[in-house]
Amino acid sequence: MKKKNDVNNSQFFWSTAKDYLNHYLTNIRKSSVNTVSPYRHALNYFIDYLVHEKLYNRKEISFQVFNRTNIKDYMSWILNKKNLSPKTCNLRLTAIHALMEYASQESLELMSYYMEVCTVKAVKTQKKPIEYFNNIEMAALLSSPAVTEKASERRNQMMLILLYDTAARVSEILDVKIRDIHLNVKPSYVTVCGKGRKYRNIPLMEKNKKTSLQLS
């Protein structure tokens, strides 16, 4: 554990951020690429803000700049000047909180900074009603591929049907292998790997068995 001058040490900041993204999230937390990438982007976005708006020297950035004032100003900037959605702003703030929590475990000097950062609250968001397709709209979507013309269009229709049947993410379906589709049991199901590399089994409707088999 680092004990000396960690708050002002730019080398400690960059090495800690690197370890957090490249080792802790991937090897310890087992986070997927789809999880690590937004965190990396969010932290880079904040650093770019510090460099271009606050005029910090990138090479001299340390955990000292992760203070309440800078982060409050940053949240106001991305919300009011960059016009990012409240949800996106909150995701950017979550990435900063997560890095500071990790850093505070690496150095006790940073605990007070982490606690200060946590006092910056997320932007309030309004819950919108969930929109959905009616039966006619869903039928039109599933029949949109020209299945009589190309094999790729039949594949596309099967993908749409499987996505509708499982309610899985596109990235989860793209990672499905033949071994993940279980059609010889009742009910039939597909195994998908979701966020945090957690596996779950999703039952398939009987009428989509043939479709799933062709897709595999």
Rosetta blueprint (number, residue, H / E / L):
1 M L
2 K L
3 K L
4 K L
5 N L
6 D L
7 V L
8 N L
9 N L
10 S H
11 Q H
12 F H
13 F H
14 W H
15 S H
16 T H
17 A H
18 K H
19 D H
20 Y H
21 L H
22 N H
23 H H
24 Y H
25 L H
26 T H
27 N H
28 I H
29 R L
30 K L
31 S L
32 S L
33 V H
34 N H
35 T H
36 V H
37 S H
38 P H
39 Y H
40 R H
41 H H
42 A H
43 L H
44 N H
45 Y H
46 F H
47 I H
48 D H
49 Y H
50 L H
51 V H
52 H H
53 E L
54 K L
55 L L
56 Y L
57 N L
58 R H
59 K H
60 E H
61 I L
62 S L
63 F H
64 Q H
65 V H
66 F L
67 N L
68 R H
69 T H
70 N H
71 I H
72 K H
73 D H
74 Y H
75 M H
76 S H
77 W H
78 I H
79 L H
80 N H
81 K H
82 K L
83 N L
84 L L
85 S L
86 P H
87 K H
88 T H
89 C H
90 N H
91 L H
92 R H
93 L H
94 T H
95 A H
96 I H
97 H H
98 A H
99 L H
100 M H
101 E H
102 Y H
103 A H
104 S H
105 Q H
106 E H
107 S L
108 L H
109 E H
110 L H
111 M H
112 S H
113 Y H
114 Y H
115 M H
116 E H
117 V H
118 C L
119 T L
120 V L
121 K L
122 A L
123 V L
124 K L
125 T L
126 Q L
127 K L
128 K L
129 P L
130 I L
131 E L
132 Y L
133 F L
134 N L
135 N H
136 I H
137 E H
138 M H
139 A H
140 A H
141 L H
142 L H
143 S L
144 S L
145 P L
146 A L
147 V L
148 T L
149 E L
150 K L
151 A H
152 S H
153 E H
154 R H
155 R H
156 N H
157 Q H
158 M H
159 M H
160 L H
161 I H
162 L H
163 L H
164 Y H
165 D H
166 T H
167 A L
168 A L
169 R L
170 V H
171 S H
172 E H
173 I H
174 L H
175 D L
176 V L
177 K L
178 I H
179 R H
180 D H
181 I E
182 H E
183 L L
184 N L
185 V L
186 K L
187 P L
188 S L
189 Y E
190 V E
191 T E
192 V E
193 C E
194 G L
195 K H
196 G H
197 R H
198 K L
199 Y E
200 R E
201 N E
202 I E
203 P E
204 L L
205 M L
206 E H
207 K H
208 N H
209 K H
210 K H
211 T H
212 S H
213 L H
214 Q H
215 L H
216 S L
